[in-house]
Protein backbone atom coordinates (compact mmCIF):
# COMPACT_ATOMS: atom_id res chain seq x y z
CA UNK A 1 0.00 0.00 0.00
CA UNK A 2 1.07 3.54 -0.58
CA UNK A 3 1.29 6.14 2.13
CA UNK A 4 -2.09 7.64 1.25
CA UNK A 5 -5.12 7.23 3.46
CA UNK A 6 -7.45 4.43 2.29
CA UNK A 7 -10.66 5.70 0.74
CA UNK A 8 -13.61 5.41 3.12
CA UNK A 9 -16.74 4.59 1.15
CA UNK A 10 -20.39 4.91 2.14
CA UNK A 11 -20.48 1.45 3.71
CA UNK A 12 -17.37 2.02 5.84
CA UNK A 13 -18.36 5.59 6.74
CA UNK A 14 -21.47 4.35 8.57
CA UNK A 15 -19.93 1.12 9.80
CA UNK A 16 -20.82 1.81 13.44
CA UNK A 17 -24.49 1.95 12.48
CA UNK A 18 -24.19 -1.34 10.60
CA UNK A 19 -22.46 -2.88 13.61
CA UNK A 20 -25.29 -1.88 15.95
CA UNK A 21 -27.82 -3.20 13.45
CA UNK A 22 -25.97 -6.52 13.26
CA UNK A 23 -25.96 -6.80 17.05
CA UNK A 24 -29.73 -6.34 17.12
CA UNK A 25 -30.22 -8.78 14.24
CA UNK A 26 -27.94 -11.34 15.89
CA UNK A 27 -29.72 -11.21 19.25
CA UNK A 28 -33.11 -11.41 17.52
CA UNK A 29 -31.93 -14.33 15.40
CA UNK A 30 -30.72 -16.16 18.49
CA UNK A 31 -34.09 -15.64 20.19
CA UNK A 32 -36.11 -16.75 17.14
CA UNK A 33 -33.94 -19.75 16.32
CA UNK A 34 -33.70 -20.92 19.90
CA UNK A 35 -32.03 -24.30 20.12
CA UNK A 36 -31.60 -24.26 16.34
CA UNK A 37 -28.52 -22.06 16.79
CA UNK A 38 -26.89 -24.95 18.63
CA UNK A 39 -26.47 -26.77 15.33
CA UNK A 40 -24.22 -23.95 14.06
CA UNK A 41 -22.56 -23.54 17.45
CA UNK A 42 -21.56 -27.22 17.43
CA UNK A 43 -19.66 -26.88 14.14
CA UNK A 44 -16.27 -26.45 15.78
CA UNK A 45 -12.73 -27.78 16.00
CA UNK A 46 -10.90 -27.36 19.33
CA UNK A 47 -13.64 -24.96 20.47
CA UNK A 48 -13.09 -22.74 17.39
CA UNK A 49 -16.40 -22.35 15.58
CA UNK A 50 -15.96 -23.17 11.88
CA UNK A 51 -18.46 -20.63 10.41
CA UNK A 52 -16.99 -17.87 12.59
CA UNK A 53 -13.47 -18.94 11.62
CA UNK A 54 -14.35 -18.72 7.91
CA UNK A 55 -15.75 -15.23 8.39
CA UNK A 56 -12.74 -14.04 10.38
CA UNK A 57 -10.50 -15.53 7.68
CA UNK A 58 -12.43 -13.47 5.14
CA UNK A 59 -11.76 -10.35 7.22
CA UNK A 60 -8.03 -10.97 7.31
CA UNK A 61 -7.35 -12.18 3.76
CA UNK A 62 -7.79 -8.72 2.10
CA UNK A 63 -5.06 -7.43 4.45
CA UNK A 64 -2.75 -10.39 3.96
CA UNK A 65 -2.92 -10.23 0.18
CA UNK A 66 -1.23 -6.82 0.32
CA UNK A 67 1.82 -8.07 2.23
CA UNK A 68 5.08 -7.55 0.38
CA UNK A 69 7.58 -10.03 1.81
CA UNK A 70 10.50 -8.01 0.46
CA UNK A 71 9.39 -5.24 2.82
CA UNK A 72 9.06 -7.71 5.68
CA UNK A 73 12.74 -8.54 5.31
CA UNK A 74 13.50 -4.85 5.81
CA UNK A 75 11.60 -4.58 9.11
CA UNK A 76 14.73 -3.41 10.96
CA UNK A 77 13.81 0.31 11.01
CA UNK A 78 10.51 -0.59 12.70
CA UNK A 79 12.04 -2.38 15.67
CA UNK A 80 11.04 0.50 17.93
CA UNK A 81 7.41 -0.15 17.06
CA UNK A 82 7.79 -3.82 17.93
CA UNK A 83 9.44 -2.88 21.22
CA UNK A 84 6.52 -0.59 22.06
CA UNK A 85 4.04 -3.35 21.26
CA UNK A 86 5.83 -5.90 23.45
CA UNK A 87 6.12 -3.55 26.43
CA UNK A 88 2.50 -2.37 26.29
CA UNK A 89 0.94 -5.76 25.53
CA UNK A 90 2.85 -7.85 28.06
CA UNK A 91 4.27 -5.56 30.74
CA UNK A 92 1.44 -3.04 31.05
CA UNK A 93 -1.91 -4.16 29.61
CA UNK A 94 -2.59 -7.33 31.68
CA UNK A 95 -1.87 -5.47 34.91
CA UNK A 96 -3.88 -2.34 34.13
CA UNK A 97 -6.82 -4.55 33.11
CA UNK A 98 -6.56 -6.40 36.43
CA UNK A 99 -6.44 -3.07 38.28
CA UNK A 100 -9.48 -1.60 36.50
CA UNK A 101 -11.41 -4.85 37.06
CA UNK A 102 -10.50 -5.00 40.78
CA UNK A 103 -11.32 -1.30 41.28
CA UNK A 104 -14.75 -1.46 39.65
CA UNK A 105 -15.99 -4.98 40.38
CA UNK A 106 -14.62 -5.41 43.89
CA UNK A 107 -14.84 -1.81 45.15
CA UNK A 108 -17.01 0.62 43.20
CA UNK A 109 -19.71 -1.95 42.35
CA UNK A 110 -19.86 -3.56 45.80
CA UNK A 111 -23.44 -2.35 46.32
CA UNK A 112 -24.72 -4.02 43.14
CA UNK A 113 -22.85 -7.32 42.75
CA UNK A 114 -21.90 -10.04 45.21
CA UNK A 115 -18.25 -10.69 46.13
CA UNK A 116 -18.48 -14.10 44.45
CA UNK A 117 -19.70 -12.62 41.19
CA UNK A 118 -17.13 -9.82 41.43
CA UNK A 119 -14.40 -12.46 41.63
CA UNK A 120 -15.68 -14.14 38.48
CA UNK A 121 -15.96 -10.82 36.64
CA UNK A 122 -12.38 -9.94 37.59
CA UNK A 123 -11.25 -13.33 36.27
CA UNK A 124 -12.96 -12.76 32.92
CA UNK A 125 -11.40 -9.33 32.57
CA UNK A 126 -7.96 -10.74 33.34
CA UNK A 127 -8.37 -13.34 30.59
CA UNK A 128 -9.17 -10.55 28.13
CA UNK A 129 -6.24 -8.44 29.30
CA UNK A 130 -3.80 -11.32 28.94
CA UNK A 131 -4.83 -11.98 25.33
CA UNK A 132 -3.94 -9.03 23.07
CA UNK A 133 -5.40 -9.06 19.59
CA UNK A 134 -4.24 -11.54 16.94
CA UNK A 135 -6.78 -11.50 14.11
CA UNK A 136 -8.86 -8.33 14.20
CA UNK A 137 -5.85 -6.01 14.35
CA UNK A 138 -5.40 -6.67 10.62
CA UNK A 139 -8.84 -5.12 10.04
CA UNK A 140 -8.19 -2.12 12.29
CA UNK A 141 -4.78 -1.56 10.69
CA UNK A 142 -6.32 -1.81 7.23
CA UNK A 143 -9.08 0.72 7.98
CA UNK A 144 -6.68 3.18 9.63
CA UNK A 145 -4.10 3.02 6.84
CA UNK A 146 -1.47 1.07 8.78
CA UNK A 147 1.48 -0.69 7.20
CA UNK A 148 0.36 -4.28 6.37
CA UNK A 149 3.92 -5.60 6.45
CA UNK A 150 4.59 -4.15 9.90
CA UNK A 151 1.19 -5.37 11.10
CA UNK A 152 2.02 -8.91 10.00
CA UNK A 153 5.37 -8.94 11.80
CA UNK A 154 3.81 -7.35 14.88
CA UNK A 155 1.10 -10.01 15.06
CA UNK A 156 3.62 -12.80 14.45
CA UNK A 157 5.81 -11.61 17.34
CA UNK A 158 2.72 -11.24 19.52
CA UNK A 159 1.63 -14.82 18.74
CA UNK A 160 5.01 -16.22 19.71
CA UNK A 161 4.99 -14.34 23.01
CA UNK A 162 1.39 -15.39 23.60
CA UNK A 163 2.42 -19.03 23.45
CA UNK A 164 4.96 -18.46 26.24
CA UNK A 165 3.47 -15.80 28.54
CA UNK A 166 -0.30 -16.29 28.48
CA UNK A 167 -0.37 -19.05 31.09
CA UNK A 168 2.16 -17.47 33.53
CA UNK A 169 0.41 -14.09 33.43
CA UNK A 170 -3.03 -15.63 33.97
CA UNK A 171 -1.64 -17.76 36.80
CA UNK A 172 -0.03 -14.74 38.41
CA UNK A 173 -3.06 -12.49 38.19
CA UNK A 174 -5.67 -15.09 39.10
CA UNK A 175 -3.53 -16.71 41.77
CA UNK A 176 -4.26 -20.13 40.29
CA UNK A 177 -1.71 -22.94 39.97
CA UNK A 178 -1.99 -25.69 37.41
CA UNK A 179 -4.38 -23.72 35.22
CA UNK A 180 -5.86 -25.83 32.42
CA UNK A 181 -5.27 -23.99 29.16
CA UNK A 182 -6.85 -25.45 26.01
CA UNK A 183 -3.70 -25.47 23.88
CA UNK A 184 -5.64 -26.86 20.95
CA UNK A 185 -7.78 -23.70 20.91
CA UNK A 186 -4.72 -21.47 20.85
CA UNK A 187 -2.85 -23.39 18.18
CA UNK A 188 -5.92 -23.87 15.98
CA UNK A 189 -6.74 -20.16 16.24
CA UNK A 190 -3.23 -19.12 15.22
CA UNK A 191 -3.28 -21.52 12.25
CA UNK A 192 -6.76 -20.49 11.10
CA UNK A 193 -6.53 -16.76 11.76
CA UNK A 194 -2.90 -16.13 10.77
CA UNK A 195 -1.14 -18.95 8.94
CA UNK A 196 -3.81 -19.96 6.41
CA UNK A 197 -4.79 -16.44 5.26
CA UNK A 198 -1.11 -15.45 5.18
CA UNK A 199 -0.21 -18.32 2.84
CA UNK A 200 -3.28 -17.68 0.68
CA UNK A 201 -2.53 -13.95 0.54
CA UNK A 202 1.12 -14.51 -0.34
CA UNK A 203 0.29 -16.93 -3.17
CA UNK A 204 -2.41 -14.62 -4.53
CA UNK A 205 -0.13 -11.58 -4.37
CA UNK A 206 2.72 -13.37 -6.09
CA UNK A 207 0.57 -14.85 -8.86
CA UNK A 208 -1.40 -11.69 -9.66
CA UNK A 209 1.65 -9.43 -9.65
CA UNK A 210 3.24 -11.70 -12.23
CA UNK A 211 0.10 -12.33 -14.28
CA UNK A 212 -1.57 -8.90 -14.21
CA UNK A 213 1.06 -6.44 -13.01
CA UNK A 214 1.26 -4.00 -10.11
CA UNK A 215 -1.08 -1.36 -11.56
CA UNK A 216 -3.94 -3.81 -12.13
CA UNK A 217 -3.36 -5.39 -8.73
CA UNK A 218 -3.60 -2.07 -6.86
CA UNK A 219 -6.27 -0.31 -8.92
CA UNK A 220 -8.60 -3.18 -9.83
CA UNK A 221 -8.11 -6.22 -7.59
CA UNK A 222 -7.65 -4.58 -4.18
CA UNK A 223 -10.64 -2.20 -4.50
CA UNK A 224 -12.83 -5.12 -5.59
CA UNK A 225 -11.67 -7.16 -2.60
CA UNK A 226 -12.17 -4.44 0.00
CA UNK A 227 -15.92 -5.04 0.71
CA UNK A 228 -15.19 -8.67 1.63
CA UNK A 229 -13.49 -7.68 4.89
CA UNK A 230 -16.30 -5.41 6.08
CA UNK A 231 -19.07 -7.81 5.06
CA UNK A 232 -17.36 -10.68 6.89
CA UNK A 233 -16.98 -8.50 10.00
CA UNK A 234 -20.70 -7.76 10.10
CA UNK A 235 -21.72 -11.37 9.51
CA UNK A 236 -19.35 -12.44 12.28
CA UNK A 237 -21.12 -10.09 14.68
CA UNK A 238 -24.52 -11.49 13.71
CA UNK A 239 -23.34 -15.02 14.52
CA UNK A 240 -21.56 -14.13 17.78
CA UNK A 241 -24.58 -12.31 19.18
CA UNK A 242 -26.96 -14.98 17.95
CA UNK A 243 -24.93 -17.43 20.06
CA UNK A 244 -24.70 -15.19 23.15
CA UNK A 245 -27.86 -13.07 22.92
CA UNK A 246 -29.74 -14.84 25.72
CA UNK A 247 -26.99 -14.06 28.25
CA UNK A 248 -27.01 -10.41 27.26
CA UNK A 249 -30.79 -10.08 27.50
CA UNK A 250 -30.87 -11.85 30.87
CA UNK A 251 -28.49 -9.39 32.60
CA UNK A 252 -28.76 -5.94 30.96
CA UNK A 253 -27.62 -3.97 34.04
CA UNK A 254 -24.63 -6.22 34.61
CA UNK A 255 -23.69 -5.77 30.95
CA UNK A 256 -23.49 -2.00 31.51
CA UNK A 257 -21.45 -2.42 34.69
CA UNK A 258 -19.01 -4.76 32.94
CA UNK A 259 -18.69 -2.57 29.85
CA UNK A 260 -17.46 0.51 31.74
CA UNK A 261 -14.06 -0.76 33.01
CA UNK A 262 -13.46 -2.69 29.77
CA UNK A 263 -14.05 0.45 27.73
CA UNK A 264 -11.81 2.55 29.99
CA UNK A 265 -9.04 -0.03 29.62
CA UNK A 266 -9.35 -0.02 25.83
CA UNK A 267 -9.06 3.75 25.50
CA UNK A 268 -6.29 3.92 28.10
CA UNK A 269 -4.11 1.38 26.28
CA UNK A 270 -4.70 3.02 22.89
CA UNK A 271 -3.76 6.51 24.08
CA UNK A 272 -0.79 5.20 26.06
CA UNK A 273 0.51 3.36 23.00
CA UNK A 274 -0.18 6.31 20.70
CA UNK A 275 1.69 8.75 22.94
CA UNK A 276 4.50 6.24 23.32
CA UNK A 277 4.73 5.85 19.56
CA UNK A 278 4.88 9.60 19.00
CA UNK A 279 7.54 9.92 21.71
CA UNK A 280 9.60 7.22 20.00
CA UNK A 281 9.26 8.99 16.66
CA UNK A 282 7.32 6.22 14.91
CA UNK A 283 5.81 7.00 11.53
CA UNK A 284 2.01 6.98 11.40
CA UNK A 285 1.71 3.69 9.48
CA UNK A 286 3.62 1.97 12.29
CA UNK A 287 2.14 3.90 15.22
CA UNK A 288 -1.48 3.19 14.23
CA UNK A 289 -1.31 -0.64 14.24
CA UNK A 290 1.06 -0.57 17.24
CA UNK A 291 -1.67 1.29 19.15
CA UNK A 292 -4.48 -0.94 17.88
CA UNK A 293 -3.06 -4.35 18.82
CA UNK A 294 -2.95 -3.68 22.55
CA UNK A 295 -6.30 -1.90 22.66
CA UNK A 296 -8.00 -4.83 20.94
CA UNK A 297 -8.33 -8.35 22.37
CA UNK A 298 -7.95 -11.94 21.18
CA UNK A 299 -11.55 -12.53 22.26
CA UNK A 300 -11.80 -15.99 20.66
CA UNK A 301 -9.13 -17.28 23.04
CA UNK A 302 -10.47 -15.37 26.06
CA UNK A 303 -13.99 -16.73 25.59
CA UNK A 304 -12.75 -20.30 25.11
CA UNK A 305 -10.50 -20.22 28.18
CA UNK A 306 -13.21 -18.60 30.35
CA UNK A 307 -15.63 -21.39 29.41
CA UNK A 308 -12.98 -24.08 29.98
CA UNK A 309 -12.00 -22.72 33.41
CA UNK A 310 -15.25 -21.35 34.85
CA UNK A 311 -18.11 -22.76 32.75
CA UNK A 312 -20.40 -21.55 29.99
CA UNK A 313 -22.78 -19.69 32.31
CA UNK A 314 -20.12 -18.17 34.57
CA UNK A 315 -19.54 -14.50 35.23
CA UNK A 316 -16.07 -14.85 33.71
CA UNK A 317 -17.53 -16.12 30.42
CA UNK A 318 -20.07 -13.27 30.45
CA UNK A 319 -17.29 -10.67 30.78
CA UNK A 320 -15.48 -12.06 27.74
CA UNK A 321 -18.74 -11.93 25.76
CA UNK A 322 -19.22 -8.29 26.77
CA UNK A 323 -15.67 -7.73 25.56
CA UNK A 324 -16.84 -8.83 22.13
CA UNK A 325 -19.95 -6.65 22.43
CA UNK A 326 -18.07 -3.40 23.02
CA UNK A 327 -14.87 -4.07 21.10
CA UNK A 328 -15.98 -3.40 17.54
CA UNK A 329 -17.76 -0.05 18.14
CA UNK A 330 -14.88 1.19 20.33
CA UNK A 331 -12.19 0.05 17.91
CA UNK A 332 -14.02 1.69 15.02
CA UNK A 333 -14.02 4.91 17.05
CA UNK A 334 -10.29 4.52 17.66
CA UNK A 335 -9.77 3.98 13.92
CA UNK A 336 -11.56 7.29 13.35
CA UNK A 337 -9.38 8.99 15.98
CA UNK A 338 -6.19 7.60 14.47
CA UNK A 339 -7.24 8.67 10.98
CA UNK A 340 -8.11 12.15 12.26
CA UNK A 341 -4.73 12.43 14.01
CA UNK A 342 -2.82 11.08 11.01
CA UNK A 343 0.59 12.67 10.58
CA UNK A 344 3.36 12.34 7.98
N, C-alpha and C positions, 0 to 999 in steps of 0.2 A: 504494500500500500504506500501511497505517497504521503507527504506530510500534511495534506489538506484534510479538513474536517469532513467526515462522511456525510453525504446528503441525507437529511431527515425528511422522509416522505410523510404523507398524510397519515398512514397507518402507524408509523413510529411516533409521530408527533403527539397522538392521542393514545399512546400505549397504556398509560395509567388507567384510562377509562376502560380500555379493553380488558385489562387485568381485573379490574373490579367486576366487570360483567362476567368474566370467566369464573371468578370466585362464586358469584351468585348462581350461575348456571351449574357449576360443579356441585355445590351443596344441594341444589334442587334436584339434580340428576341422582345424587346419592339417596335422597329421600324417596324419590319416585321409584327407583330401581330396587331399593331395599336390599335383600339378600342377593339379588341378581348381580350386584357389583362384586360379590365375593368371587364370582367366576373369573373376572378380570384380575382381581387382587391375588388370586392363587397362581397366576401365570408368572412364576418367578424362579430365579436361580440364585441360590445363596442369599435369599431375602431381597434380591434386586428384582423389582418388577419389570418384566420384559417389555410391555407396552410403554411404560415410562422411560425405560432405558433407550428404546428406539427413538422416542421423541427428544430426549436429551441429546442423543447422538446427532439428531437432525439439527439441533441448536448449535452444536459445536462444529460440525463439518464445514459450514461456510467460513468459519474462522480458520480452521486448519488448512483449507485448500489454498489459503493465501501465504502460508509459511514458505519462506525462501531459506532453504537449509544452508546456502552459502552465507547468508546473514547470521544464521545461528552460530556458525563457526567463528564469527567475529563478535561474539557477545562480550568480549573482554571489557570494552569501555562502559558496559552497563553493570559491572560488578557491584557498584555502589547501590544500584537499585535492588539487586538480589540481597545484599547485606541488609538493607532497610526492611525488605520483606521478611527475612529470617528473624530479625530482632523483634519486629512488631508481632508477627504471627506466633512466635514460640516463646519469647521472653516477656511479652507484655499482654497480649490479648487474652490468653487463658486466665490470667490472674485478675485482670480488670473485670472480665465477665463474672468470675467467682465473687469479686467484691460487690459489683452491682447487684447480683442475685442475692447475696447475703444481706446487703443493706435493705433492699426492698422486701424480699420475701420473709426474712426472719425478724426485721425490725419495723420498717414503716408499715407493713401490711399485717402486723400482729393482731389487729382488731378484726380482720376479715377472714384470715385463713388459719387453720390449726398448725401447731408446730410440726406435726407429722407431714402434712401436705406441703408446708414450707420447705422441709427437708427434701422432699421429692422434686419440688420445683427448682430448688438450687441445683440438684443433681442434673436435671435436664439442661439447665442453662450451662453448667460446666461442660457437658458433652458437646454442646454447640460451640462453646468457646475454644475447646480443644481440637476442633475440626475445621480449620480454615478452608476456604472454597477450593475445589478442584475443577469442577466442570463449568459452572455458571460464569466464572470469571472471564472465560472466553467471550461470552455474550456481552458482558459489561464492557470489556476492553474494546470489543468490536464497535459497540454503539458510541463509546466515548472517543473513538479515534486513536486507541492505543496501538502500540507496536505489536503485531501478531507474533513475530519471532521472539521478542522479549517475553511476551505473555506465555508462550510455550515453554521456554526455559524456566521461567519463574514457577509455573505449575509443576514442571518435572522435578525441580529441586524441592518444592513443597511436598510432593508425593513421597519422595525418598525420606524426607524428615518425618513425615506423618507415620511411615512404617516403623520408625524407631521411637519416636517420642510420644505418640498418642497414648499408649498404655501407661507409661510412667507419669505423665502429667495428670491423667484421669485418676490414677491411683493416689497421687499426692493430694490432689484437690478434694477428692471424695473420701480420702482416708480409708480406702478399701484395699485389702491385699488379695492377691490371687484373682483379680478381676477377669471375667470370662469375656474375651473380645472375639467376635465372630470374624476371624481372619478371612474366611471365604468371602464375606461381604466386602471387606476392604479390597482384596485383590481383584475380585470380579468387577467392582466399581471402577478401579483404576484401568483395568483392561478395556471395559466397555466405554467408559467416558473419556479416556485419553488415548490409549494405544490404538484401538480400532479406527476411530476417526482420524487420528494422525496419519496412519498408514494409508488410509483411503484418500485423504487430502493430498499427501505427498505424491501418490501415484497419479491422481487426477491432475495436479499442478504440472508435474513433469511431462505427462502425455500431451496435455492441451498446449503447453508452451511450445512444444516441438511441432505439434500438428497444426495449430492455428496461429501461433505467434503471441507476443506479449500484448499488443494493442487489442486484439480480439478478446484475449483473456480478461483484460482489465475493463474494457468498455462494453462488452456484450455478456460474457459468462458471469462475472461477479455480480453485476446489477440484477441479472435474472435469478441468481441464486439467493440474493439477500432476503426476500420474503420468507424463505424456508425457515430461517432461524426464528423469526418472530412468530410465525404460525405455530411452529413446534412448541415454543415457549407457552403460548396461550393454551394449546391443547394439553400440555403437561399440567398446567394449573387446574384445568377442568377435571382431569383424572385424580390429581392429588386431593382436591377438595370434595370430590365425589366419594373417595375412600374415607376421608376424615370428617365429613360434614356433620355427622351425628354428634361427635365429641364437641365440636364447636358450638352447635346449637344448644347442647345440654348445659354448658357453663359459660354463658356470654360475659358475665361480670369477671370471672376468673381470666377469660381471654384478654380483657382490657388490662387487668392487673399484670398479667404476664408480659404483655406487649410493651409496656412502658420501659422497664429496665433493658429489654432486648433492643428496643429502638435506640435508647440512649447509648448503649454499648456500640451499636453499629455506627452512629454518627461520630462518636468519640474516636473510634479506631480510624475511621476515614480521615477525619481532620488531623489527627496526630500523624498519620502516614503522609498526608499531603504536605503538612508543614515540614515534616522531616525530609521529604523529597526535595522541597524547595530549598531548604537549608543546605542539603548536599549538592545542590546544583543540577539535579536531574532534569533532562529534557521532558517536555510534557508527555510525549508518547511512551515514556518509561514511568513517569510519576503517576499517571492515571491508572494503569493496571496495577502498579505497586500499591496504590491506595485502595483499589477495589478488592484485592484478594483477601486482605485481612478483614475488611468490613463485611464481606459475604461469608457464608458458611457452607461446609460440605454436609448439607442437611440430610442427604441420603444415608450417610454413615451415622450421623447423630441419631436419626430416627431408629435405624436398625439396632444400634447398640442400646438405646433406651428401652426398646421393647425386649431385647435379649436379657438385660440386667434387671429391669423393674416390672415388665409386663405391659401388655398392649393397652390396658386401661389405667395405667399409672399416671401420676402427676408428671413424672419425668418425661414420659412419652408425649403427654399433652404439650409440654413446653416446647419440645422439638417440633411439633406440628405447628404451633403458633409461630415458631421461627420461620417456617415455610410461608405462613400466612402473611407476615409482615415484610419478608425479605424482598420480594420482587418490587412492590411499590416504593420501598425505601431506596433500594439500589437504583431504580429508575430515576428517583429524585437526585441521587448522588451523581448519576451519569449526567443529568442536566446541569448540576453544579459544576462538575469537572469541565464540561463543554463550555459553560459560561466563563469559567476562570482560565480557559485555555491560553497558553502563552507560547512564545516561539522558543 
